[in-house]
Amino acid sequence: MRIEKYGVTLKRVRHSDIEMLRHWRNAEHIRQTMEFRAEITPEMQEKWFLTIDNFTNFYLIIHYEGKDIGLINAKNVDWEKQEFESGVFIHDTSYYQTFVPAIVSLMITDVFFNLFGWPSVYAHILKTNNIARQFNEMLGYKLCENQENVENQLYKLRITDFEQKTIKIRKALDKLYPDNKQALFIFDSYDVESGLADFTINLIKKVFPDHKSQTKGDLLIYPF
């Protein structure tokens, strides 16, 4: 599974990716922004992958300008309550002061708002992580009740706040990437065999029964 827009590809983590992700996650500039800061071993990483390789966790590698540069996730998805938690980190520090963090956050959130028809999403942010807090507030996230004294604070993003807060960002991105404005949700043969494609397509069709897919070789493509 992958999502494409503005020249960025978000591709779902496979087992072959986990050692690269482990090295990223153990890097000091990444670890210091996380609630869990201990060194992650290969054995711990294997166990972690078994817990996220399912239909309630979507961990996606950020691929841009020909290389993998970070990770974004939608984890602990509750399909009945329509809730999940979002998180992102950019391993390649040269992309910190670029549009990439905004692009990937828009891409993953748009899937749940515009394809699945959800009203809100959640994110946990460390109270001391001012950069992440300011970034998420720029997207429309608001601190939930009774979180002022919590170390790993819970934020909520409503679709109305998200749409209003990101108007200027979207206009700027449309000008920067005029040929890549349409988002594509793409399934390959692996997704079909695992059942992920059917599972996700059924979710889309519950909300948008007339939504049309495209095919290209063994790929199934949903534009949105």
BALOBA-1460 file (C-alpha; in Angstrom, 3 decimals):
// residues 224
<rec num="1" residu="m" x="0.000" y="0.000" z="0.000"/>
<rec num="2" residu="r" x="1.202" y="3.471" z="-0.761"/>
<rec num="3" residu="i" x="-0.067" y="7.029" z="-1.004"/>
<rec num="4" residu="e" x="1.309" y="9.553" z="-3.498"/>
<rec num="5" residu="k" x="0.964" y="13.333" z="-3.734"/>
<rec num="6" residu="y" x="3.172" y="16.384" z="-4.290"/>
<rec num="7" residu="g" x="6.054" y="14.163" z="-5.366"/>
<rec num="8" residu="v" x="6.030" y="12.317" z="-2.010"/>
<rec num="9" residu="t" x="5.327" y="8.598" z="-1.620"/>
<rec num="10" residu="l" x="4.205" y="7.036" z="1.651"/>
<rec num="11" residu="k" x="4.796" y="3.286" z="1.442"/>
<rec num="12" residu="r" x="3.663" y="0.786" z="4.038"/>
<rec num="13" residu="v" x="6.415" y="-0.756" z="6.149"/>
<rec num="14" residu="r" x="7.395" y="-4.313" z="5.197"/>
<rec num="15" residu="h" x="9.569" y="-6.680" z="7.190"/>
<rec num="16" residu="s" x="12.583" y="-5.834" z="5.009"/>
<rec num="17" residu="d" x="12.409" y="-2.226" z="6.256"/>
<rec num="18" residu="i" x="12.543" y="-2.801" z="9.989"/>
<rec num="19" residu="e" x="16.317" y="-2.791" z="10.493"/>
<rec num="20" residu="m" x="16.590" y="0.580" z="8.738"/>
<rec num="21" residu="l" x="13.780" y="1.898" z="10.929"/>
<rec num="22" residu="r" x="15.486" y="0.563" z="14.054"/>
<rec num="23" residu="h" x="18.661" y="2.534" z="13.267"/>
<rec num="24" residu="w" x="16.588" y="5.642" z="12.607"/>
<rec num="25" residu="r" x="14.618" y="5.232" z="15.819"/>
<rec num="26" residu="n" x="17.805" y="4.752" z="17.882"/>
<rec num="27" residu="a" x="19.379" y="7.933" z="16.511"/>
<rec num="28" residu="e" x="19.757" y="10.506" z="19.278"/>
<rec num="29" residu="h" x="17.929" y="13.305" z="17.431"/>
<rec num="30" residu="i" x="14.902" y="11.007" z="17.026"/>
<rec num="31" residu="r" x="15.026" y="9.232" z="20.372"/>
<rec num="32" residu="q" x="14.989" y="12.450" z="22.383"/>
<rec num="33" residu="t" x="11.565" y="13.349" z="20.955"/>
<rec num="34" residu="m" x="9.992" y="10.015" z="21.985"/>
<rec num="35" residu="e" x="8.344" y="8.852" z="25.192"/>
<rec num="36" residu="f" x="10.288" y="5.551" z="25.024"/>
<rec num="37" residu="r" x="13.993" y="6.402" z="24.817"/>
<rec num="38" residu="a" x="15.782" y="3.139" z="25.541"/>
<rec num="39" residu="e" x="17.957" y="1.481" z="22.907"/>
<rec num="40" residu="i" x="15.852" y="-0.736" z="20.628"/>
<rec num="41" residu="t" x="17.397" y="-4.150" z="19.915"/>
<rec num="42" residu="p" x="16.804" y="-6.286" z="16.799"/>
<rec num="43" residu="e" x="14.703" y="-8.659" z="18.913"/>
<rec num="44" residu="m" x="12.554" y="-5.793" z="20.180"/>
<rec num="45" residu="q" x="12.114" y="-4.545" z="16.627"/>
<rec num="46" residu="e" x="10.957" y="-7.977" z="15.428"/>
<rec num="47" residu="k" x="8.349" y="-8.132" z="18.193"/>
<rec num="48" residu="w" x="7.232" y="-4.593" z="17.361"/>
<rec num="49" residu="f" x="6.700" y="-5.463" z="13.693"/>
<rec num="50" residu="l" x="4.445" y="-8.378" z="14.627"/>
<rec num="51" residu="t" x="2.223" y="-5.976" z="16.576"/>
<rec num="52" residu="i" x="1.834" y="-3.447" z="13.736"/>
<rec num="53" residu="d" x="1.556" y="-5.687" z="10.660"/>
<rec num="54" residu="n" x="-2.251" y="-5.677" z="10.718"/>
<rec num="55" residu="f" x="-5.321" y="-3.658" z="9.732"/>
<rec num="56" residu="t" x="-5.304" y="-1.399" z="12.787"/>
<rec num="57" residu="n" x="-1.812" y="0.058" z="12.383"/>
<rec num="58" residu="f" x="-0.426" y="1.816" z="9.334"/>
<rec num="59" residu="y" x="3.260" y="2.681" z="9.486"/>
<rec num="60" residu="l" x="4.431" y="4.370" z="6.285"/>
<rec num="61" residu="i" x="7.957" y="5.200" z="5.147"/>
<rec num="62" residu="i" x="8.325" y="8.693" z="3.686"/>
<rec num="63" residu="h" x="10.032" y="8.506" z="0.292"/>
<rec num="64" residu="y" x="11.051" y="11.785" z="-1.358"/>
<rec num="65" residu="e" x="13.575" y="12.811" z="-3.996"/>
<rec num="66" residu="g" x="14.625" y="9.208" z="-4.530"/>
<rec num="67" residu="k" x="15.315" y="8.269" z="-0.923"/>
<rec num="68" residu="d" x="13.658" y="7.188" z="2.316"/>
<rec num="69" residu="i" x="13.748" y="10.049" z="4.809"/>
<rec num="70" residu="g" x="11.327" y="9.336" z="7.649"/>
<rec num="71" residu="l" x="8.222" y="7.628" z="8.985"/>
<rec num="72" residu="i" x="4.597" y="8.575" z="9.565"/>
<rec num="73" residu="n" x="1.977" y="6.423" z="11.246"/>
<rec num="74" residu="a" x="-1.703" y="6.028" z="11.928"/>
<rec num="75" residu="k" x="-1.742" y="3.619" z="14.857"/>
<rec num="76" residu="n" x="-4.299" y="1.997" z="17.156"/>
<rec num="77" residu="v" x="-7.037" y="2.516" z="14.595"/>
<rec num="78" residu="d" x="-10.522" y="1.954" z="16.033"/>
<rec num="79" residu="w" x="-12.747" y="1.541" z="12.986"/>
<rec num="80" residu="e" x="-15.970" y="1.577" z="15.020"/>
<rec num="81" residu="k" x="-15.193" y="4.667" z="17.108"/>
<rec num="82" residu="q" x="-13.452" y="6.276" z="14.108"/>
<rec num="83" residu="e" x="-10.330" y="7.154" z="16.056"/>
<rec num="84" residu="f" x="-6.610" y="6.723" z="15.596"/>
<rec num="85" residu="e" x="-3.379" y="8.342" z="16.722"/>
<rec num="86" residu="s" x="-0.984" y="9.964" z="14.302"/>
<rec num="87" residu="g" x="2.753" y="10.486" z="14.613"/>
<rec num="88" residu="v" x="5.664" y="11.419" z="12.352"/>
<rec num="89" residu="f" x="9.434" y="11.783" z="12.446"/>
<rec num="90" residu="i" x="11.894" y="12.869" z="9.779"/>
<rec num="91" residu="h" x="15.239" y="11.080" z="10.104"/>
<rec num="92" residu="d" x="16.996" y="13.125" z="7.416"/>
<rec num="93" residu="t" x="17.559" y="16.479" z="9.129"/>
<rec num="94" residu="s" x="18.046" y="18.299" z="5.806"/>
<rec num="95" residu="y" x="14.257" y="18.149" z="5.345"/>
<rec num="96" residu="y" x="13.343" y="19.728" z="8.680"/>
<rec num="97" residu="q" x="12.877" y="23.232" z="7.288"/>
<rec num="98" residu="t" x="10.955" y="22.153" z="4.179"/>
<rec num="99" residu="f" x="7.343" y="21.507" z="3.231"/>
<rec num="100" residu="v" x="7.805" y="17.732" z="3.634"/>
<rec num="101" residu="p" x="6.509" y="17.407" z="7.242"/>
<rec num="102" residu="a" x="3.390" y="19.382" z="6.278"/>
<rec num="103" residu="i" x="2.879" y="17.365" z="3.091"/>
<rec num="104" residu="v" x="3.002" y="13.961" z="4.778"/>
<rec num="105" residu="s" x="0.742" y="15.091" z="7.618"/>
<rec num="106" residu="l" x="-1.803" y="16.368" z="5.100"/>
<rec num="107" residu="m" x="-1.591" y="13.157" z="3.079"/>
<rec num="108" residu="i" x="-2.263" y="10.711" z="5.915"/>
<rec num="109" residu="t" x="-4.963" y="12.879" z="7.498"/>
<rec num="110" residu="d" x="-6.725" y="13.400" z="4.167"/>
<rec num="111" residu="v" x="-7.085" y="9.626" z="3.798"/>
<rec num="112" residu="f" x="-9.121" y="9.347" z="6.987"/>
<rec num="113" residu="f" x="-11.083" y="12.558" z="6.461"/>
<rec num="114" residu="n" x="-11.656" y="12.457" z="2.695"/>
<rec num="115" residu="l" x="-11.700" y="8.715" z="1.926"/>
<rec num="116" residu="f" x="-13.030" y="7.208" z="5.150"/>
<rec num="117" residu="g" x="-15.233" y="10.147" z="6.150"/>
<rec num="118" residu="w" x="-13.976" y="10.437" z="9.743"/>
<rec num="119" residu="p" x="-14.730" y="13.559" z="11.845"/>
<rec num="120" residu="s" x="-11.514" y="13.681" z="13.917"/>
<rec num="121" residu="v" x="-8.094" y="12.148" z="14.671"/>
<rec num="122" residu="y" x="-5.722" y="12.192" z="17.654"/>
<rec num="123" residu="a" x="-2.005" y="12.615" z="18.337"/>
<rec num="124" residu="h" x="0.200" y="12.277" z="21.410"/>
<rec num="125" residu="i" x="2.890" y="14.951" z="21.790"/>
<rec num="126" residu="l" x="5.471" y="15.236" z="24.550"/>
<rec num="127" residu="k" x="4.887" y="18.375" z="26.596"/>
<rec num="128" residu="t" x="8.558" y="19.318" z="26.143"/>
<rec num="129" residu="n" x="8.525" y="18.877" z="22.345"/>
<rec num="130" residu="n" x="7.749" y="22.470" z="21.409"/>
<rec num="131" residu="i" x="8.502" y="22.008" z="17.719"/>
<rec num="132" residu="a" x="6.037" y="19.113" z="17.329"/>
<rec num="133" residu="r" x="3.429" y="20.914" z="19.416"/>
<rec num="134" residu="q" x="3.632" y="24.096" z="17.346"/>
<rec num="135" residu="f" x="3.581" y="22.129" z="14.112"/>
<rec num="136" residu="n" x="0.462" y="20.179" z="15.063"/>
<rec num="137" residu="e" x="-1.296" y="23.304" z="16.316"/>
<rec num="138" residu="m" x="-0.570" y="24.854" z="12.914"/>
<rec num="139" residu="l" x="-2.557" y="21.966" z="11.370"/>
<rec num="140" residu="g" x="-5.479" y="22.557" z="13.751"/>
<rec num="141" residu="y" x="-4.774" y="20.117" z="16.607"/>
<rec num="142" residu="k" x="-6.068" y="21.218" z="20.015"/>
<rec num="143" residu="l" x="-5.065" y="20.001" z="23.460"/>
<rec num="144" residu="c" x="-7.672" y="17.676" z="24.973"/>
<rec num="145" residu="e" x="-9.223" y="18.255" z="28.386"/>
<rec num="146" residu="n" x="-7.240" y="17.431" z="31.541"/>
<rec num="147" residu="q" x="-3.949" y="17.140" z="29.648"/>
<rec num="148" residu="e" x="-2.177" y="20.252" z="30.962"/>
<rec num="149" residu="n" x="-0.085" y="18.333" z="33.519"/>
<rec num="150" residu="v" x="0.410" y="15.156" z="31.466"/>
<rec num="151" residu="e" x="3.899" y="14.503" z="30.070"/>
<rec num="152" residu="n" x="2.739" y="12.808" z="26.845"/>
<rec num="153" residu="q" x="-0.224" y="14.995" z="25.993"/>
<rec num="154" residu="l" x="-3.235" y="14.025" z="23.879"/>
<rec num="155" residu="y" x="-4.337" y="16.363" z="21.086"/>
<rec num="156" residu="k" x="-7.446" y="16.175" z="18.913"/>
<rec num="157" residu="l" x="-7.898" y="17.356" z="15.330"/>
<rec num="158" residu="r" x="-11.400" y="17.978" z="13.965"/>
<rec num="159" residu="i" x="-11.979" y="18.040" z="10.222"/>
<rec num="160" residu="t" x="-13.428" y="21.567" z="10.330"/>
<rec num="161" residu="d" x="-10.325" y="22.927" z="12.100"/>
<rec num="162" residu="f" x="-8.048" y="20.973" z="9.768"/>
<rec num="163" residu="e" x="-9.677" y="22.336" z="6.623"/>
<rec num="164" residu="q" x="-9.589" y="25.913" z="7.864"/>
<rec num="165" residu="k" x="-6.026" y="25.824" z="9.161"/>
<rec num="166" residu="t" x="-4.545" y="24.221" z="6.026"/>
<rec num="167" residu="i" x="-6.079" y="26.465" z="3.336"/>
<rec num="168" residu="k" x="-2.926" y="28.564" z="2.894"/>
<rec num="169" residu="i" x="-0.634" y="25.534" z="3.110"/>
<rec num="170" residu="r" x="-2.568" y="23.736" z="0.360"/>
<rec num="171" residu="k" x="-2.532" y="26.785" z="-1.915"/>
<rec num="172" residu="a" x="1.238" y="27.083" z="-1.517"/>
<rec num="173" residu="l" x="1.767" y="23.366" z="-2.210"/>
<rec num="174" residu="d" x="-0.483" y="23.464" z="-5.292"/>
<rec num="175" residu="k" x="1.737" y="26.200" z="-6.718"/>
<rec num="176" residu="l" x="4.945" y="24.370" z="-5.861"/>
<rec num="177" residu="y" x="3.749" y="21.025" z="-7.245"/>
<rec num="178" residu="p" x="1.247" y="21.861" z="-10.032"/>
<rec num="179" residu="d" x="1.644" y="18.446" z="-11.684"/>
<rec num="180" residu="n" x="1.221" y="16.407" z="-8.499"/>
<rec num="181" residu="k" x="-1.865" y="17.920" z="-6.849"/>
<rec num="182" residu="q" x="-4.043" y="14.808" z="-6.976"/>
<rec num="183" residu="a" x="-3.540" y="12.196" z="-4.279"/>
<rec num="184" residu="l" x="-3.401" y="8.507" z="-5.172"/>
<rec num="185" residu="f" x="-4.142" y="5.602" z="-2.812"/>
<rec num="186" residu="i" x="-2.459" y="2.558" z="-4.386"/>
<rec num="187" residu="f" x="-2.707" y="-1.169" z="-3.613"/>
<rec num="188" residu="d" x="-0.342" y="-3.776" z="-5.090"/>
<rec num="189" residu="s" x="-0.594" y="-7.576" z="-5.347"/>
<rec num="190" residu="y" x="0.778" y="-7.991" z="-1.808"/>
<rec num="191" residu="d" x="-2.129" y="-5.913" z="-0.470"/>
<rec num="192" residu="v" x="-4.611" y="-7.978" z="-2.450"/>
<rec num="193" residu="e" x="-3.201" y="-11.284" z="-1.152"/>
<rec num="194" residu="s" x="-3.143" y="-10.065" z="2.467"/>
<rec num="195" residu="g" x="-6.736" y="-8.869" z="2.281"/>
<rec num="196" residu="l" x="-5.793" y="-5.267" z="3.015"/>
<rec num="197" residu="a" x="-7.042" y="-4.048" z="-0.361"/>
<rec num="198" residu="d" x="-10.542" y="-5.531" z="0.042"/>
<rec num="199" residu="f" x="-10.738" y="-4.397" z="3.660"/>
<rec num="200" residu="t" x="-9.847" y="-0.802" z="2.803"/>
<rec num="201" residu="i" x="-11.948" y="-0.606" z="-0.360"/>
<rec num="202" residu="n" x="-15.015" y="-1.761" z="1.563"/>
<rec num="203" residu="l" x="-14.437" y="1.065" z="4.057"/>
<rec num="204" residu="i" x="-14.232" y="3.602" z="1.257"/>
<rec num="205" residu="k" x="-17.353" y="2.326" z="-0.469"/>
<rec num="206" residu="k" x="-19.402" y="2.528" z="2.740"/>
<rec num="207" residu="v" x="-18.924" y="6.288" z="2.681"/>
<rec num="208" residu="f" x="-18.470" y="6.888" z="-1.045"/>
<rec num="209" residu="p" x="-20.292" y="4.072" z="-2.902"/>
<rec num="210" residu="d" x="-19.715" y="5.732" z="-6.287"/>
<rec num="211" residu="h" x="-15.981" y="6.248" z="-5.815"/>
<rec num="212" residu="k" x="-14.197" y="4.802" z="-8.845"/>
<rec num="213" residu="s" x="-10.879" y="2.982" z="-8.886"/>
<rec num="214" residu="q" x="-8.328" y="2.698" z="-11.689"/>
<rec num="215" residu="t" x="-6.084" y="-0.200" z="-12.619"/>
<rec num="216" residu="k" x="-2.514" y="-0.145" z="-13.924"/>
<rec num="217" residu="g" x="-0.945" y="-3.574" z="-14.323"/>
<rec num="218" residu="d" x="-1.374" y="-5.308" z="-10.945"/>
<rec num="219" residu="l" x="-2.012" y="-1.983" z="-9.175"/>
<rec num="220" residu="l" x="-5.395" y="-0.801" z="-7.941"/>
<rec num="221" residu="i" x="-5.499" y="3.001" z="-7.702"/>
<rec num="222" residu="y" x="-7.956" y="5.247" z="-5.869"/>
<rec num="223" residu="p" x="-7.571" y="8.972" z="-6.682"/>
<rec num="224" residu="f" x="-8.857" y="11.427" z="-4.107"/>
